[in-house]
Amino acid sequence: MADSCPQQVTTNIMHKSTPAFSQVAFKDIPHSYSPCSPVTCNYTLAAPFQASSRDWVGIFKVGWSTTKDYHTFVWVEPCGDQQPVSRQACFKDYYLPKDDVDFYQFCYVDSSGHVCGASTPFCFKTETEPSAESTFDNDLWVITTQHQVDESVREKAALKEAADRIREKNEEMQKDLQDERRQVGVLEEQKKQHSQEKSELERELSETKAQNQRLENTVQQQKQEMDSLKQEMLAQMTSQIQIRENPAGSTPGYDDEGGGEGDDGRLGQTELELREAQAAIAEKEVLMEEKEQLMLTIRHQNDMLTQENQNLRRDVEELRRMLNKLPTAAPTHSPQHKATASPGGELTQTDAGQTREPSYDDLPVVSITEDEDEDKPVLSCRHCLESFPGRSRAEVEEHERNHQVCPFCTLICDNMEQSVFEDHVYSHEM
């Protein structure tokens, strides 16, 4: 097939030939070139043709359709008025094709993009392959067999298929590489965000430490001021006591009976005041101890009441479950709905839809805790028993209204969906 292609390609080129092709003629074009050495082609310009510095000679693969399909090209050297008849174009081996399957040809293209001449086809071979050829009047005739042509076609198809597979694999690898790059970009963005968050947390931690240090310094300063005030007060009390014990103008050993009686009276008065002050302090300490003991007792009672309330709730739940297991009696027309005793001594519900079951909602739950500012009871939620120190009754009632409580069994259903809650409520009326 490789030997029969030049005849077919030459025919195609001759079929495409136009009068412009005759302006440049390539001469002495061999059947093959070596891709490992520079290639020089000779061509001749027609007499009326004017070459330009923007003209170029390119190597095209046989079967080209436009001048953009060139493999490589070189610029034509400009010439003066007396242009030579024969010229050359040299191509470096670095830019030459490396395959030995396809055929190529030289084409002269002017500055307007028109092809002014084309050579006969040739190929690039690293080794000289024996071929049957004969040349008559500079025309190339290639003789080959159909089997060789078919074999070449199959080899070319196999190579093309392999190239397609390699191209698809390359595209997949490029997609994977792009995905990995995107993941790396996302990870870098996350790392940057985490770094910013870390910096923000470190800054907040530093500010918190500085604030804590300032608070500690303030507390230490206040303690020092309190110690100073205590010492000043102690010094003032000591000075007052000394002044009362030794008033001005009195001297030791004074024999005046009247003066001695006055000093004894003042000393007795001072001792009496000290005893009264000590008694008042002792009384206050006793009151403080009694108050603390009372608060502990109240806390203990509050804990007991809370535990008892929980026990009552459990008992009510147990009684309600037992009551639900009992058979429902027929409704009566009595204006008052009362619970009657069954022959077995158990209670039956005469009107399940209207009988009000016992509920712990009527039991006020008040938790009393110690308040340093004022002795006020701390209110608690009657549903979840959560304490609200310093809150008003209106605020606690607002918190209680936010609960979703079953009106029959007083079960807190905050986490239930509305449909599940309604099914639960309707189950008590069945």
PyMOL commands that set and color helices and strands:
alter all, ss='L'
color gray80, all
select helices_A, chain A and resi 5-16+19-23+67-69+93-95+146-245+257-325+360-362+393-401+418-429
alter helices_A, ss='H'
color red, helices_A
select strands_A, chain A and resi 24-27+32-33+39-45+56-61+70-75+86-91+104-109+115-118+123-124+133-136+139-142+340-341+347-348+366-367+378-380+387-388
alter strands_A, ss='S'
color yellow, strands_A
deselect
rebuild
show_as cartoon
